[in-house]
Amino acid sequence: QLQLEDSGGGLVQPGGSLTLSCAASGFTFSSAAMRWFRQVPGKERELVAAVGSRSDDTKFADSVKGRFTISRDNAKNTVYLQMNSLKPEDTAVYYCNARRTSAPVIDGWGQGTQVTVSS
């Protein structure tokens, strides 16, 4: 059974840093693209960062380019989101997503971890 466990959220001051982790199990981690989304109340979930099955294929939302880094460790079945220079507008619940569009199809979500950027 696919499981994704998000962790690492918390309260941080503007300009600070946090690293989120997502531990995966129940599927072939190395075959799935991994993505981080975030959501604030009343708004749609937005894609923040993505990494393909190979770590050299990454993309980022314009709002986080140059500040966030996504990486994966296929030996540990874990994906990370390093967030630097955090801003109040980065406050959201962050969700990990695993996705594979070819068979076997994978589409799973973590439970979310709250990130609050405030002084």
C-alpha positions in Angstrom: 0.0 0.0 0.0 1.4 3.4 -1.0 2.3 5.6 1.9 3.9 9.1 1.9 4.8 10.7 5.2 5.5 14.4 5.2 7.5 16.0 7.9 9.7 19.0 8.8 7.2 21.8 8.9 7.1 24.4 11.6 7.2 28.1 12.5 10.1 30.1 11.1 10.9 33.8 10.9 11.0 35.6 7.6 14.3 35.0 5.9 14.7 31.7 7.7 15.0 28.2 6.3 13.3 24.8 6.6 13.7 21.4 5.1 10.7 19.2 4.5 11.0 15.5 4.0 8.7 12.9 2.5 9.3 9.3 3.3 7.8 6.9 0.8 6.9 3.2 0.9 4.7 0.7 -0.8 5.8 1.4 -4.4 8.9 1.6 -6.5 10.0 5.0 -5.4 12.7 5.4 -8.1 10.1 5.0 -10.9 7.9 7.9 -9.8 8.1 11.6 -10.2 7.9 13.4 -6.9 6.3 16.7 -6.3 5.6 19.2 -3.5 2.4 21.2 -3.5 1.1 23.7 -1.1 -2.3 25.0 -0.2 -3.7 27.8 1.9 -7.4 28.0 3.0 -9.7 29.1 0.2 -7.2 28.6 -2.6 -6.4 25.7 -4.9 -3.4 23.5 -4.2 -0.4 24.8 -6.2 2.6 23.0 -7.5 5.8 24.2 -5.8 8.5 21.9 -7.1 9.0 18.7 -8.9 11.7 16.2 -9.5 11.7 13.4 -12.1 12.7 9.8 -11.4 16.2 11.1 -12.1 17.4 13.9 -9.9 18.6 16.0 -12.8 15.1 16.8 -14.0 13.6 19.5 -11.7 11.2 22.4 -12.0 9.9 25.1 -9.7 7.1 27.6 -9.4 8.2 31.1 -10.4 7.4 32.2 -6.8 10.1 30.0 -5.3 12.8 29.8 -8.0 16.2 30.6 -6.5 14.9 30.0 -3.0 13.7 26.4 -2.9 15.5 23.2 -3.9 14.0 19.8 -4.4 16.1 16.6 -4.2 15.5 12.9 -3.8 17.5 10.0 -2.3 16.3 6.9 -4.1 18.3 4.7 -1.7 16.3 6.1 1.2 13.0 6.4 -0.6 12.8 10.1 0.5 12.3 13.4 -1.3 13.3 16.7 0.3 12.3 20.3 -0.1 14.9 22.8 1.1 13.3 26.2 1.6 15.5 29.2 2.1 14.8 33.0 2.4 11.2 32.1 3.5 8.5 34.8 3.1 5.2 35.1 4.9 3.5 34.3 1.6 5.1 30.8 1.8 2.9 30.0 4.7 0.8 27.0 3.7 0.3 23.3 4.3 2.8 21.5 2.1 2.0 18.1 0.6 4.2 15.5 -1.0 2.9 13.8 -4.1 4.1 10.7 -6.0 3.1 10.3 -9.6 3.7 7.9 -12.4 1.5 8.1 -15.5 2.6 4.8 -17.1 1.7 1.4 -15.8 1.7 0.8 -13.0 0.0 4.2 -12.4 0.9 5.9 -9.2 -0.8 8.9 -7.7 -0.5 9.3 -4.0 -0.4 12.1 -1.4 1.1 12.7 2.0 -0.9 14.0 4.9 0.6 17.5 4.7 2.9 19.5 7.0 2.2 23.1 8.1 4.8 25.7 7.3 4.2 29.1 9.0 6.5 32.1 8.2 5.9 34.8 10.7 7.8 37.1 13.0 
